[in-house]
């Protein structure tokens, strides 16, 4: 859905770019192009852009948590696909509305 910029021109937001913090590549912080498409690589570092999946994890047999979608930009991801967020929620970062 478009919105109007200060010049009253319609602006369409790219859902892939919007799914990344500040519209930046999580690996090298280069701005993601406005016309990025699913599966396109960052021109600087090769990161493959995809619409971010929700924060979901599963517990392993040894009691450790694994990030299902490997959110490497998450501060709880240990860079080896492990999740160190406390608690036992399968969706630890989901906002709960009371």
Beta strands, then each sheet from edge to edge (+ up, - down):
strand 1: 2-4
strand 2: 10-12
strand 3: 57-59
strand 4: 65-67
strand 5: 82-83
sheet 1: 1+ 2-
sheet 2: 3+ 4- 5+
end
